[in-house]
Amino acid sequence: EGQLVESGGGSVQSGGSLRLSCAASGFSYSSYCMAWFRQAPGKEREGVASVDENGRTIYSDSVKGRFTISQDNAKNTLYLQMNSLKPEDTAMYYCAAFRKSWWNSCRLSGPLYNSWGQGTQVTVSS
């Protein structure tokens, strides 16, 4: 169906900031969830943050207060502003999406999402 392309990853020192972007194309959902996931080597994929068509957000406890998910519907772009980065934030970050029913919430559960980007690497050094 649609395509998701992430960008903005890189290397930063602990305490620094990065902003990830995810350009979406080919989606025409009136009700949807978009989210950021991450996976570090040897670890399970972890949901980071999600947002729905009404701007309702969900964050994992590990990033709450440091990361902010947002979207620019005019540009069909999802963002993840990451502040106060820690070495444990080092991972490949993926953008994901799925079409939902209006009553659903955007839980941070990977199997719910059926469109994925290729990922962008974030490395935080101490």
ROROFI-454815 format. One line per field, with one value per atom (N, C-alpha, C, O, CB): atom name; z, x, y; residue in one letter. Coordinates in steps of 0.001 Angstrom, whole numbers, plus 500000, padded with zeros to 6 digits. Glycine has a CB too. Layout:
BEGIN
at <- CA	...
pz <- Z	...
px <- X	...
py <- Y	...
aa <- A	...
% end
This chain:
BEGIN
at <- N	CA	C	O	CB	N	CA	C	O	CB	N	CA	C	O	CB	N	CA	C	O	CB	N	CA	C	O	CB	N	CA	C	O	CB	N	CA	C	O	CB	N	CA	C	O	CB	N	CA	C	O	CB	N	CA	C	O	CB	N	CA	C	O	CB	N	CA	C	O	CB	N	CA	C	O	CB	N	CA	C	O	CB	N	CA	C	O	CB	N	CA	C	O	CB	N	CA	C	O	CB	N	CA	C	O	CB	N	CA	C	O	CB	N	CA	C	O	CB	N	CA	C	O	CB	N	CA	C	O	CB	N	CA	C	O	CB	N	CA	C	O	CB	N	CA	C	O	CB	N	CA	C	O	CB	N	CA	C	O	CB	N	CA	C	O	CB	N	CA	C	O	CB	N	CA	C	O	CB	N	CA	C	O	CB	N	CA	C	O	CB	N	CA	C	O	CB	N	CA	C	O	CB	N	CA	C	O	CB	N	CA	C	O	CB	N	CA	C	O	CB	N	CA	C	O	CB	N	CA	C	O	CB	N	CA	C	O	CB	N	CA	C	O	CB	N	CA	C	O	CB	N	CA	C	O	CB	N	CA	C	O	CB	N	CA	C	O	CB	N	CA	C	O	CB	N	CA	C	O	CB	N	CA	C	O	CB	N	CA	C	O	CB	N	CA	C	O	CB	N	CA	C	O	CB	N	CA	C	O	CB	N	CA	C	O	CB	N	CA	C	O	CB	N	CA	C	O	CB	N	CA	C	O	CB	N	CA	C	O	CB	N	CA	C	O	CB	N	CA	C	O	CB	N	CA	C	O	CB	N	CA	C	O	CB	N	CA	C	O	CB	N	CA	C	O	CB	N	CA	C	O	CB	N	CA	C	O	CB	N	CA	C	O	CB	N	CA	C	O	CB	N	CA	C	O	CB	N	CA	C	O	CB	N	CA	C	O	CB	N	CA	C	O	CB	N	CA	C	O	CB	N	CA	C	O	CB	N	CA	C	O	CB	N	CA	C	O	CB	N	CA	C	O	CB	N	CA	C	O	CB	N	CA	C	O	CB	N	CA	C	O	CB	N	CA	C	O	CB	N	CA	C	O	CB	N	CA	C	O	CB	N	CA	C	O	CB	N	CA	C	O	CB	N	CA	C	O	CB	N	CA	C	O	CB	N	CA	C	O	CB	N	CA	C	O	CB	N	CA	C	O	CB	N	CA	C	O	CB	N	CA	C	O	CB	N	CA	C	O	CB	N	CA	C	O	CB	N	CA	C	O	CB	N	CA	C	O	CB	N	CA	C	O	CB	N	CA	C	O	CB	N	CA	C	O	CB	N	CA	C	O	CB	N	CA	C	O	CB	N	CA	C	O	CB	N	CA	C	O	CB	N	CA	C	O	CB	N	CA	C	O	CB	N	CA	C	O	CB	N	CA	C	O	CB	N	CA	C	O	CB	N	CA	C	O	CB	N	CA	C	O	CB	N	CA	C	O	CB	N	CA	C	O	CB	N	CA	C	O	CB	N	CA	C	O	CB	N	CA	C	O	CB	N	CA	C	O	CB	N	CA	C	O	CB	N	CA	C	O	CB	N	CA	C	O	CB	N	CA	C	O	CB	N	CA	C	O	CB	N	CA	C	O	CB	N	CA	C	O	CB	N	CA	C	O	CB	N	CA	C	O	CB	N	CA	C	O	CB	N	CA	C	O	CB
pz <- 500000	500000	500000	498987	501208	501155	501241	501461	501650	502338	501433	501651	502762	502862	500353	503593	504685	504552	504397	506079	504611	504464	505608	505732	503088	506444	507590	507219	506280	508752	507969	507834	509139	510005	506640	509271	510422	511486	512462	511032	511320	512298	512232	511317	512093	513214	513234	514567	515382	512923	514782	516024	516832	516288	515738	518133	519013	520380	520748	519111	521119	522466	523444	523194	522894	524544	525589	526002	526202	526815	526124	526439	525229	525353	527232	524054	522823	522311	522949	521768	521138	520534	519071	518399	520663	518600	517184	516850	517719	516850	515592	515131	513952	512926	514742	514109	513038	512244	512784	513603	510957	510077	509371	509121	509047	509056	508315	507266	507591	509272	506014	504914	504473	504126	503735	504484	504124	502766	502461	505192	501958	500663	500381	500823	499543	499649	499260	500310	500159	498887	501377	502408	502263	501996	503827	502443	502381	503472	503247	500994	504658	505755	506462	506720	506743	506771	507569	509052	509862	507273	509396	510785	510802	510188	511444	511495	511408	512684	513535	510209	512775	513788	513068	512109	514821	513547	513102	514343	515375	512214	514231	515428	515085	513933	516164	516124	516055	516945	518087	516495	516379	517115	517038	516209	516548	517905	517835	518206	518921	518766	517698	518020	518112	517157	516970	519275	519497	519241	519361	520944	518889	518634	519822	520957	518301	519558	520607	521490	522452	521443	521180	521993	521148	519919	522631	521833	521151	520684	521246	522071	519636	519151	520237	520939	517851	520364	521419	520807	519988	522468	521206	520771	521526	522745	520973	520824	521424	521627	522731	520555	520552	520628	519453	518392	520644	519650	518576	518588	519586	518716	517444	517310	516364	515427	516796	516608	515695	514910	515005	516468	514133	513256	514035	513477	512321	515301	516132	516999	517812	517018	516821	517574	518954	519746	517703	519243	520538	520514	519559	520873	521567	521606	522761	523779	521733	522546	523570	523552	522484	523324	524733	524848	525741	526676	525403	525440	526346	527557	527469	525652	528672	529902	529750	530372	531080	528929	528801	528100	528222	528048	527370	526642	527054	526602	525157	527892	528299	528933	529817	529290	528463	528973	528208	528377	530413	527373	526600	525093	524371	526892	524630	523200	522946	523801	522709	521758	521353	519929	519008	521456	519759	518436	517912	518656	518471	516623	516022	514547	513999	516213	513915	512504	511810	512392	512321	510558	509704	508562	507605	509176	508666	507673	506287	505274	508114	506245	504945	504201	502971	505127	504969	504376	504414	503950	505090	504970	505109	505780	505322	503734	506860	507539	509033	509674	507282	509559	510992	511546	510886	511281	512757	513380	514750	515402	513508	515157	516524	517009	516599	516617	517873	518474	519708	520631	518836	519715	520808	521524	520944	520286	522775	523599	524753	525068	524132	525368	526518	526199	526986	527773	525061	524619	525536	526085	523194	525681	526536	525691	524644	527733	526124	525367	525153	524131	526084	526093	525943	524892	524593	527270	524330	523218	521881	520853	523183	521891	520665	520081	520752	520929	518836	518180	516744	516335	518937	515982	514691	514964	515665	513689	514419	514643	513376	512270	515054	513573	512459	512595	513694	512376	511474	511388	510955	510134	510389	511500	511168	511158	511774	512164	510448	510349	510139	509660	509202	510505	510126	510152	510853	511062	509372	509333	510480	510622	507963	511295	512455	512396	511627	513741	513198	513415	514353	515162	513998	514251	514972	516485	517192	514606	516992	518436	519005	520221	518787	518116	518591	519094	518670	517478	519988	520399	519677	519148	521951	519670	518951	519904	520248	518281	520313	521216	520561	519343	521657	521391	520877	520781	521446	521791	519940	519709	518244	517369	520118	517977	516611	515659	514531	516624	516063	515141	514635	513625	515812	515312	514843	513556	512753	515931	513369	512300	511074	511181	512767	509911	508715	507647	506571	508128	507918	507011	507810	508887	506330	507267	507977	507038	505845	508598	507601	506852	506985	507625	507322	506367	506351	507574	507838	505079	508305	509528	509354	508259	510061	510449	510482	511808	512862	510318	511746	512920	513790	513298	512488	515086	516081	517028	517610	516857	517180	518065	519046	518649	517258	520333	521387	522168	522730	522326	522203	522902	524244	524404	522043	525195	526548	526672	527739	527595
px <- 500833	500000	500864	501462	499059	500921	501678	503151	503590	501141	503902	505338	505735	505209	506103	506676	507189	508703	509369	506775	509247	510688	511193	510819	511033	512052	512597	513884	514584	512854	514174	515429	515706	514837	515380	516922	517255	518087	518478	516030	518366	519188	520628	521012	519122	521423	522825	523451	522882	522986	524636	525374	525372	525566	526825	525151	525083	525604	525560	523629	526089	526557	525391	524332	527604	525617	524599	524162	524988	525134	522842	522292	521897	521246	523265	522292	521988	520585	519790	522983	520302	518973	519081	520076	518212	518031	517872	516392	515540	518447	516091	514710	514626	515277	514189	513827	513587	512361	511422	513404	512393	511259	510850	511673	511609	509574	509046	508078	506991	508337	508487	507652	506722	507176	508514	505426	504424	503823	503538	503320	503634	502995	502095	502372	504045	501020	500128	499125	498460	500918	499004	498022	496839	497014	498650	495643	494458	493479	492273	493783	494028	493187	492575	493267	493991	491300	490701	490933	490923	489203	491140	491403	492630	492629	490151	493650	494916	495730	495456	495728	496734	497775	499117	499369	497740	499952	501346	502223	501881	501654	503343	504151	505622	506006	503692	506433	507864	508159	507707	508704	508927	509449	510964	511531	508898	511610	513072	513507	512813	513743	514679	515238	516746	517413	514833	517271	518713	519218	518456	519071	520495	521044	520842	521170	522528	520306	520110	518912	518695	521299	518123	516951	515685	515732	517089	514556	513276	512889	513314	512191	512069	511536	510681	509934	510706	510798	510109	509318	509840	511117	508070	507279	507710	507878	505782	507890	508379	507250	507045	509477	506529	505462	504517	504916	506039	503256	502269	501367	501261	501428	500720	499776	498671	498912	500482	497442	496354	495924	496547	495162	494847	494433	493942	493858	493351	493620	493173	494295	494065	492025	495489	496622	496792	497607	496499	496034	496193	497472	497736	494960	498256	499569	499675	498990	500661	500563	500930	502449	503060	500250	503055	504511	504878	504153	505120	506007	506528	507109	507521	507592	507138	507658	509118	509572	507502	509854	511289	511611	512731	511929	510655	510943	510035	510229	510816	509059	508097	508828	509669	507062	508487	509125	510378	510879	509469	510887	512103	511818	512401	513198	510929	510601	509224	508341	510659	509048	507756	507443	508225	507739	506294	505842	504880	504058	505161	504999	504111	503944	504669	504658	502987	502736	502371	501742	501627	502776	502402	501587	502146	503668	500276	499416	499569	499393	497965	499892	500072	501273	501292	500245	502272	503483	503490	504441	504705	502427	502382	503645	504249	502204	504028	505274	505047	504357	506342	505643	505643	507012	508029	505289	507039	508306	508462	507487	508399	509709	510017	511151	512300	510407	510827	511837	512380	511633	511249	513677	514305	515281	516275	515025	514998	515857	516439	515965	515078	517460	518107	518419	518114	517205	519016	519290	520285	521201	519815	520071	520915	521523	520974	520100	522636	523216	522225	522285	524446	521328	520347	519281	518456	519679	519282	518387	518964	518292	518113	520202	520838	520073	519869	522297	519652	518845	518574	518851	517512	518029	517434	516009	515272	517497	515621	514287	513447	513878	514362	512236	511345	510047	509517	511061	509549	508240	507251	507589	508240	506043	505045	503656	503416	505105	502743	501379	500389	500746	501270	499133	498050	496739	496587	497990	495800	494457	493656	493576	493766	493066	492333	490864	490473	492959	490078	488700	488716	489633	487827	487712	487772	487821	488324	486583	487304	487259	488551	488721	486087	489444	490683	491687	491675	491312	492541	493671	494926	494955	493858	495938	497163	498170	499199	497777	497832	498733	500081	500183	498120	501109	502470	502779	503674	503513	502014	502171	502498	501683	500895	503687	504158	503229	503047	505431	502629	501767	500551	499961	501297	500168	499036	499379	498496	498598	500655	501090	501484	502272	502268	500934	501207	501999	502242	499921	502399	503284	504487	504349	502550	505667	506902	507894	507938	507516	508693	509799	511033	511008	510094	512118	513342	514225	515164	514126	513931	514663	515752	516282	515259	516080	517184	517920	517294	516674	519247	520057	520293	520625	521403	520113	520436	521473	521261	519160	522590	523658	523982	524298	524920	523900	524173	525385	525386	522942	526408	527642	527711	527205	528875	528347	528440	529634	529868	528537
py <- 498801	500000	501244	501607	500008	501892	503125	502874	501740	503984	503954	503891	504856	505965	504212	504410	505231	505311	504287	504650	506514	506703	507572	508738	507345	506983	507705	508433	508055	506745	509473	510205	510929	511027	511206	511433	512257	511580	512220	512741	510297	509621	510098	510826	508127	509678	510056	509737	509011	511525	510291	510084	511373	512461	509618	511241	512407	512006	510832	512964	512962	512683	512672	513249	513713	512011	511933	513341	514232	511148	513517	514824	515638	516675	515588	515166	515882	515612	514922	515520	516174	516069	515665	515938	517400	515009	514682	514769	514586	513258	515048	514992	514037	514238	516402	513006	512050	512479	513063	510621	512177	512456	511175	510295	513563	511085	509942	510482	510959	508907	510399	510858	509741	508650	511341	510007	509007	509329	510487	508932	508301	508481	507294	506179	508650	507531	506452	506036	505012	505291	506815	506509	507462	508651	506615	506928	507785	507389	507288	507697	507168	506732	507938	508923	505879	507868	508923	508663	509590	509038	507415	507050	506135	505068	506347	506555	505828	505985	506831	506313	505139	505281	505350	504620	504096	506229	506253	506224	506801	507518	505552	505338	505224	505018	504090	505364	505097	503892	503800	506352	502983	501840	501895	502607	500488	501143	501053	499650	498927	502095	499285	497983	498105	498503	496924	497755	497727	496310	495351	498197	496169	494834	493904	494253	494928	492729	491740	491976	491239	491683	492999	493312	493239	493304	494708	493101	493071	494477	495486	492489	494499	495775	496416	495735	495574	497716	498460	499609	500366	498992	499733	500872	502112	502068	500610	503213	504445	505459	505963	505050	505748	506743	506557	506077	508182	506941	506846	508074	508787	505556	508299	509407	508977	508216	510703	509469	509148	510389	511447	508563	510238	511321	512538	513632	510839	512366	513485	514060	514955	513041	513547	514059	513457	513931	515512	512425	511768	510943	510212	510872	511068	510436	509433	509530	511500	508477	507506	507409	507356	506096	507385	507271	506096	505756	508576	505489	504491	505205	506362	503598	504515	505122	505518	506479	504160	504784	505025	506344	506840	503887	506924	508163	509308	510436	507933	509048	510070	511260	511096	509479	512439	513649	514048	515160	513463	513159	513468	513515	514324	512421	512654	512565	513150	513083	511098	513727	514259	513809	514044	515803	513161	512763	513830	514364	511355	514128	515112	514784	513954	516552	515438	515188	516483	517366	514148	516578	517695	517105	516569	518492	517204	516563	517189	516512	516644	518468	519123	518548	518493	520637	518122	517561	516038	515410	518096	515438	513974	513447	512477	513308	514095	513748	513582	514374	514816	512539	512255	512607	512392	510762	513147	513532	512880	512507	515058	512758	512365	513266	513100	510837	514209	515071	514365	514040	516478	514133	513393	514306	514741	512121	514592	515431	514623	513532	516643	515170	514510	513052	512156	514594	512827	511466	510767	511379	511472	509464	508633	507513	507170	508048	506943	505824	504681	503998	505298	504468	503387	503688	502825	503117	504891	505216	504764	504847	506718	504287	503822	502643	501631	503432	502778	501742	502143	503271	501508	501203	501526	501951	501257	500313	503078	503621	503448	503777	505118	502922	502630	503406	503573	501131	503871	504488	503401	502548	505707	503429	502415	503030	504069	501244	502373	502901	501769	500692	503923	502028	501129	501887	502887	499903	501387	501949	501354	500134	501675	502213	501714	502106	502984	502237	501459	501886	503085	503227	500725	503945	505215	505035	505908	506066	503912	503720	503111	503018	502838	502704	502081	503115	504271	501253	502685	503502	503000	501888	503461	503830	503482	502839	503420	504734	501626	500924	500682	500536	499603	500643	500452	498955	498436	501168	498296	496870	496649	496942	496089	496134	495995	495266	495724	495310	494145	493392	494164	493779	492149	495241	496037	496793	497098	497022	497090	497975	497152	496213	498858	497506	496712	497456	496908	496242	498672	499397	499865	500446	500604	499604	499925	500585	500288	498665	501493	502060	501194	500143	503475	501653	500856	501125	500374	501140	502174	502468	503505	503694	501224	504176	505128	504930	504816	506616	504890	504552	505782	506860	503945	505595	506610	506025	504961	507079	506720	506272	507387	508508	505858	507066	508041	507573	506477	508227	508396	508042	508761	509872	508390	508100	508669	509596	510163	507555
aa <- E	E	E	E	E	G	G	G	G	G	Q	Q	Q	Q	Q	L	L	L	L	L	V	V	V	V	V	E	E	E	E	E	S	S	S	S	S	G	G	G	G	G	G	G	G	G	G	G	G	G	G	G	S	S	S	S	S	V	V	V	V	V	Q	Q	Q	Q	Q	S	S	S	S	S	G	G	G	G	G	G	G	G	G	G	S	S	S	S	S	L	L	L	L	L	R	R	R	R	R	L	L	L	L	L	S	S	S	S	S	C	C	C	C	C	A	A	A	A	A	A	A	A	A	A	S	S	S	S	S	G	G	G	G	G	F	F	F	F	F	S	S	S	S	S	Y	Y	Y	Y	Y	S	S	S	S	S	S	S	S	S	S	Y	Y	Y	Y	Y	C	C	C	C	C	M	M	M	M	M	A	A	A	A	A	W	W	W	W	W	F	F	F	F	F	R	R	R	R	R	Q	Q	Q	Q	Q	A	A	A	A	A	P	P	P	P	P	G	G	G	G	G	K	K	K	K	K	E	E	E	E	E	R	R	R	R	R	E	E	E	E	E	G	G	G	G	G	V	V	V	V	V	A	A	A	A	A	S	S	S	S	S	V	V	V	V	V	D	D	D	D	D	E	E	E	E	E	N	N	N	N	N	G	G	G	G	G	R	R	R	R	R	T	T	T	T	T	I	I	I	I	I	Y	Y	Y	Y	Y	S	S	S	S	S	D	D	D	D	D	S	S	S	S	S	V	V	V	V	V	K	K	K	K	K	G	G	G	G	G	R	R	R	R	R	F	F	F	F	F	T	T	T	T	T	I	I	I	I	I	S	S	S	S	S	Q	Q	Q	Q	Q	D	D	D	D	D	N	N	N	N	N	A	A	A	A	A	K	K	K	K	K	N	N	N	N	N	T	T	T	T	T	L	L	L	L	L	Y	Y	Y	Y	Y	L	L	L	L	L	Q	Q	Q	Q	Q	M	M	M	M	M	N	N	N	N	N	S	S	S	S	S	L	L	L	L	L	K	K	K	K	K	P	P	P	P	P	E	E	E	E	E	D	D	D	D	D	T	T	T	T	T	A	A	A	A	A	M	M	M	M	M	Y	Y	Y	Y	Y	Y	Y	Y	Y	Y	C	C	C	C	C	A	A	A	A	A	A	A	A	A	A	F	F	F	F	F	R	R	R	R	R	K	K	K	K	K	S	S	S	S	S	W	W	W	W	W	W	W	W	W	W	N	N	N	N	N	S	S	S	S	S	C	C	C	C	C	R	R	R	R	R	L	L	L	L	L	S	S	S	S	S	G	G	G	G	G	P	P	P	P	P	L	L	L	L	L	Y	Y	Y	Y	Y	N	N	N	N	N	S	S	S	S	S	W	W	W	W	W	G	G	G	G	G	Q	Q	Q	Q	Q	G	G	G	G	G	T	T	T	T	T	Q	Q	Q	Q	Q	V	V	V	V	V	T	T	T	T	T	V	V	V	V	V	S	S	S	S	S	S	S	S	S	S
% end
